Amino acid sequence: MLVLTRPDVEALLDLDRLIDALADAHAELSAGLASVPARIAALVPAGLLGAMPAYLPSAGLGCKLVSVFPDNRVHDTHQAAIMLFDPDDGSALALLDGGYITAMRTAAAAALATKLLAREDASTLAVLGTGVQSRAAVEMFGRVRDFREIRVAGRGEFEDAVRGADVVAATTAAGEPVVRAEWLAEGAHVSSVGYHPPGSELDPAIVERADVICVELRDSSFAPPPAGAVELAGVDPERAVELGELVARGRPGRESPAEITLYKSVGVAVQDLAAAALVLQAARERNMGLEIDLEELST
């Protein structure tokens, strides 16, 4: 089994290829080719530990364990490890640090949604939040649109950043809205990747107002937490379009420049799997990582 540390993963993950890999993964997911059980979690007073297994024909078999502790001030709020297995015989192939993958695949999927839903002439990006996910959003969103202005806003600055922005990326762990519907410009695209149930970083009026709501997978997005999004409670699932359906052009996206579009992410395991498969392939090509034999260590 190959062990890849955080520095290994950071060196090996090709961020340009990641967006394309996620597009392929979501197309497979929406086509019914993946096996993705609902996320489960063990809850503790300060956070949760979630398990996210998946099988994807293009990326293989794996599982991510992720801890989410929104008020963590010592470590990242999200920490994770990913195990990859041989889909033919079940043997362990690799153990990867999952923190960097979680941040970048989240931002890459949101960037993919922005590529598919934001106006072609979008030039101003507002990123709400100043943490790990904010930095990842700045890195990835600039790969799908040529933004002339990027505003990164912390507390007390959200409204000023949002007003007039073509794309708004909410990346906080806030339990109360950091973006309000009345602040949005005509034709804005809103991305929300924050997760802090039972609260939300997203104004419920944005969900009501959105002409297009994009999700990763209806089954998971409209499930109760910890799998689903609290923002979508009471919304008709058929009102939403899956990211993979947009990739495959099986469902329409934005139909006019004036429409408000929304991407609400809860995270799905195929994203981690697609990213981890890229890392493992690169590690083998570059002969990186530490090989260990779990059976030998146990004797």
C-alpha positions as CSV (number, residue, x, y, z in Angstrom):
1,M,0.0,0.0,0.0
2,L,1.3,3.4,-0.9
3,V,1.2,6.1,1.8
4,L,1.0,9.8,0.6
5,T,1.5,12.6,3.0
6,R,0.0,16.1,2.8
7,P,3.1,17.5,1.0
8,D,3.0,14.6,-1.4
9,V,-0.6,15.2,-2.3
10,E,0.0,19.0,-2.7
11,A,2.8,18.3,-5.1
12,L,1.0,15.6,-7.1
13,L,-2.6,17.0,-7.5
14,D,-2.9,18.7,-10.9
15,L,-5.5,21.4,-10.4
16,D,-6.2,21.9,-14.1
17,R,-6.9,18.3,-14.6
18,L,-8.9,18.2,-11.5
19,I,-11.8,20.2,-12.9
20,D,-11.9,18.0,-16.0
21,A,-11.8,14.9,-13.8
22,L,-14.7,16.1,-11.7
23,A,-16.7,16.9,-14.8
24,D,-16.2,13.3,-15.9
25,A,-17.0,12.0,-12.4
26,H,-20.3,13.9,-12.2
27,A,-21.3,12.9,-15.7
28,E,-20.9,9.2,-14.6
29,L,-22.7,9.9,-11.3
30,S,-25.7,11.5,-12.9
31,A,-25.8,8.6,-15.5
32,G,-26.2,6.1,-12.7
33,L,-22.8,4.5,-13.2
34,A,-21.4,5.2,-9.7
35,S,-22.1,3.5,-6.3
36,V,-22.4,6.3,-3.7
37,P,-24.1,5.4,-0.4
38,A,-25.4,8.3,1.7
39,R,-22.8,9.8,4.0
40,I,-23.1,8.7,7.6
41,A,-21.6,10.5,10.6
42,A,-20.8,10.0,14.3
43,L,-21.8,13.1,16.1
44,V,-19.9,14.6,19.1
45,P,-20.7,17.9,20.8
46,A,-18.0,19.9,18.9
47,G,-18.4,18.3,15.5
48,L,-18.7,15.1,13.5
49,L,-16.8,12.3,11.9
50,G,-18.2,11.3,8.5
51,A,-17.6,8.3,6.3
52,M,-17.9,8.6,2.5
53,P,-17.4,5.5,0.4
54,A,-17.8,5.3,-3.3
55,Y,-17.1,3.4,-6.5
56,L,-16.7,5.1,-9.8
57,P,-15.8,3.2,-13.0
58,S,-13.2,5.9,-14.1
59,A,-11.6,6.3,-10.6
60,G,-12.0,3.0,-8.7
61,L,-13.1,2.2,-5.2
62,G,-12.4,4.2,-2.0
63,C,-13.6,5.8,1.2
64,K,-12.9,9.1,2.9
65,L,-13.1,9.7,6.6
66,V,-13.6,13.4,7.4
67,S,-13.9,15.3,10.6
68,V,-15.9,18.5,10.6
69,F,-15.3,20.8,13.6
70,P,-16.6,24.3,12.7
71,D,-15.2,26.0,15.7
72,N,-11.7,24.5,15.5
73,R,-9.1,27.2,16.0
74,V,-6.1,24.9,16.3
75,H,-6.4,22.8,13.2
76,D,-8.4,23.1,9.9
77,T,-12.1,22.8,10.4
78,H,-12.1,19.8,8.0
79,Q,-9.5,17.0,8.4
80,A,-9.5,13.8,6.4
81,A,-7.9,10.6,5.2
82,I,-8.7,8.7,2.0
83,M,-8.2,5.0,1.4
84,L,-8.2,3.6,-2.1
85,F,-8.8,-0.1,-2.8
86,D,-8.5,-2.4,-5.8
87,P,-12.1,-2.8,-7.2
88,D,-11.2,-6.3,-8.5
89,D,-9.9,-7.9,-5.3
90,G,-10.5,-5.4,-2.5
91,S,-6.9,-5.0,-1.6
92,A,-5.7,-1.7,-0.1
93,L,-3.8,0.4,-2.7
94,A,-3.2,3.7,-1.0
95,L,-3.7,5.9,2.0
96,L,-3.7,9.6,1.3
97,D,-4.0,12.7,3.4
98,G,-7.4,14.0,2.5
99,G,-7.4,17.6,3.8
100,Y,-5.9,19.2,0.7
101,I,-8.0,17.0,-1.6
102,T,-11.2,18.0,0.3
103,A,-10.5,21.7,0.0
104,M,-9.5,21.6,-3.6
105,R,-12.1,19.2,-4.9
106,T,-14.8,21.3,-3.2
107,A,-13.5,24.4,-4.8
108,A,-13.0,22.7,-8.2
109,A,-16.6,21.4,-8.2
110,A,-17.9,24.9,-7.4
111,A,-15.7,26.3,-10.1
112,L,-17.1,23.7,-12.5
113,A,-20.6,24.8,-11.6
114,T,-19.5,28.4,-12.2
115,K,-18.1,27.5,-15.6
116,L,-21.5,26.0,-16.5
117,L,-23.8,28.6,-14.9
118,A,-22.2,32.0,-14.6
119,R,-22.6,34.6,-17.3
120,E,-19.8,34.4,-19.9
121,D,-18.9,38.0,-19.3
122,A,-18.7,37.6,-15.5
123,S,-15.8,39.8,-14.4
124,T,-16.1,40.3,-10.6
125,L,-15.8,37.6,-8.0
126,A,-16.7,38.0,-4.4
127,V,-15.3,35.3,-2.0
128,L,-16.9,35.3,1.4
129,G,-14.7,33.9,4.1
130,T,-10.9,34.0,4.7
131,G,-10.1,30.4,5.6
132,V,-8.8,27.3,3.7
133,Q,-11.9,27.1,1.5
134,S,-11.7,30.8,0.6
135,R,-8.1,30.4,-0.6
136,A,-9.1,27.3,-2.6
137,A,-11.9,29.2,-4.3
138,V,-9.6,32.0,-5.4
139,E,-7.3,29.4,-6.8
140,M,-9.9,27.4,-8.7
141,F,-12.5,30.0,-9.8
142,G,-9.9,32.0,-11.8
143,R,-9.4,28.9,-13.9
144,V,-12.9,29.1,-15.4
145,R,-13.5,32.8,-15.8
146,D,-11.2,35.8,-16.5
147,F,-12.1,37.8,-13.4
148,R,-10.8,41.4,-13.5
149,E,-11.7,41.9,-9.8
150,I,-11.6,39.5,-6.9
151,R,-12.9,40.6,-3.6
152,V,-12.1,38.5,-0.5
153,A,-14.3,39.5,2.5
154,G,-14.3,38.6,6.1
155,R,-16.9,39.5,8.8
156,G,-18.3,43.0,8.5
157,E,-17.4,43.2,4.8
158,F,-19.8,40.7,3.2
159,E,-22.4,43.2,1.9
160,D,-19.8,45.5,0.3
161,A,-18.2,42.5,-1.4
162,V,-21.4,41.0,-2.7
163,R,-23.0,44.1,-4.2
164,G,-22.2,44.4,-7.9
165,A,-20.4,41.0,-8.0
166,D,-21.1,38.7,-10.9
167,V,-20.1,35.5,-9.0
168,V,-20.5,35.1,-5.2
169,A,-18.6,32.2,-3.5
170,A,-19.7,31.6,0.1
171,T,-17.0,29.6,1.8
172,T,-17.7,30.1,5.5
173,A,-18.6,27.9,8.5
174,A,-21.2,30.4,9.5
175,G,-24.5,29.3,11.0
176,E,-26.2,32.5,9.9
177,P,-26.5,34.0,6.4
178,V,-23.4,35.9,5.1
179,V,-25.1,36.6,1.7
180,R,-28.5,38.2,1.4
181,A,-30.8,38.0,-1.7
182,E,-31.3,41.8,-1.8
183,W,-27.5,42.3,-2.2
184,L,-27.3,40.2,-5.4
185,A,-26.8,41.9,-8.7
186,E,-29.0,40.9,-11.7
187,G,-27.7,37.8,-13.3
188,A,-25.4,36.8,-10.4
189,H,-24.3,33.2,-9.8
190,V,-24.1,32.2,-6.1
191,S,-21.9,29.3,-4.9
192,S,-22.3,28.0,-1.3
193,V,-20.0,25.3,0.1
194,G,-20.4,26.0,3.8
195,Y,-21.9,23.4,6.1
196,H,-23.1,24.2,9.7
197,P,-26.5,22.6,10.4
198,P,-29.0,23.5,11.6
199,G,-27.9,26.9,10.5
200,S,-26.7,28.1,7.1
201,E,-24.4,30.7,5.4
202,L,-27.1,31.2,2.8
203,D,-30.2,33.4,2.9
204,P,-33.3,31.2,2.4
205,A,-34.6,33.9,0.1
206,I,-31.8,33.1,-2.4
207,V,-33.1,29.5,-2.7
208,E,-36.6,30.9,-3.3
209,R,-35.4,33.5,-5.8
210,A,-33.0,31.3,-7.8
211,D,-34.0,30.5,-11.4
212,V,-31.6,27.5,-11.4
213,I,-30.5,25.4,-8.4
214,C,-27.6,23.1,-9.1
215,V,-26.7,20.2,-6.8
216,E,-24.2,17.4,-6.9
217,L,-26.8,14.6,-6.5
218,R,-30.5,14.9,-5.7
219,D,-30.5,11.8,-3.5
220,S,-27.8,13.2,-1.2
221,S,-28.5,16.9,-1.4
222,F,-32.1,16.6,-0.5
223,A,-31.5,14.0,2.3
224,P,-31.6,15.1,5.9
225,P,-28.3,16.2,7.5
226,P,-25.5,15.0,7.7
227,A,-25.9,13.9,4.1
228,G,-28.1,16.7,2.8
229,A,-28.3,20.5,2.7
230,V,-30.6,22.2,5.3
231,E,-31.0,25.0,2.7
232,L,-33.0,22.7,0.5
233,A,-35.5,21.4,3.0
234,G,-39.0,21.8,1.6
235,V,-37.7,22.4,-2.0
236,D,-39.0,20.1,-4.7
237,P,-36.0,18.0,-5.8
238,E,-37.2,18.1,-9.4
239,R,-36.6,21.9,-9.3
240,A,-32.9,21.2,-9.1
241,V,-30.4,20.2,-11.8
242,E,-27.5,17.9,-11.1
243,L,-24.0,19.1,-12.0
244,G,-23.5,16.0,-14.1
245,E,-26.7,16.7,-16.0
246,L,-25.3,20.1,-16.9
247,V,-22.0,18.5,-18.0
248,A,-23.8,16.1,-20.2
249,R,-26.2,18.8,-21.4
250,G,-29.1,16.6,-20.3
251,R,-30.8,19.5,-18.5
252,P,-30.7,23.2,-19.2
253,G,-28.7,25.7,-17.1
254,R,-28.8,29.4,-17.4
255,E,-31.3,30.5,-20.1
256,S,-30.9,34.3,-19.8
257,P,-28.3,36.8,-18.6
258,A,-30.7,38.1,-16.0
259,E,-31.3,34.8,-14.2
260,I,-30.0,34.2,-10.6
261,T,-28.3,30.8,-10.5
262,L,-27.3,28.9,-7.3
263,Y,-24.9,26.0,-6.7
264,K,-25.4,24.4,-3.3
265,S,-22.7,21.8,-2.4
266,V,-22.8,19.2,0.3
267,G,-19.9,17.2,-1.1
268,V,-20.0,13.7,-2.6
269,A,-17.5,11.0,-2.4
270,V,-17.0,10.7,-6.1
271,Q,-15.2,14.0,-6.0
272,D,-12.7,12.7,-3.5
273,L,-12.3,9.5,-5.4
274,A,-11.6,11.3,-8.7
275,A,-9.1,13.6,-7.1
276,A,-7.4,10.8,-5.2
277,A,-7.1,8.7,-8.4
278,L,-5.3,11.6,-10.1
279,V,-2.9,11.8,-7.2
280,L,-2.3,8.0,-7.2
281,Q,-1.6,8.0,-10.9
282,A,0.9,10.9,-10.6
283,A,2.6,9.2,-7.6
284,R,3.2,6.0,-9.6
285,E,4.5,8.0,-12.6
286,R,6.9,10.0,-10.4
287,N,7.7,7.2,-8.0
288,M,6.6,9.1,-4.9
289,G,5.2,8.0,-1.6
290,L,6.1,5.3,1.0
291,E,5.2,1.7,0.3
292,I,4.1,-0.4,3.3
293,D,2.7,-3.9,3.7
294,L,-0.1,-4.0,6.3
295,E,0.0,-7.8,6.5
296,E,3.7,-7.8,7.1
297,L,3.4,-5.1,9.8
298,S,0.8,-7.1,11.7
299,T,2.9,-10.2,12.0
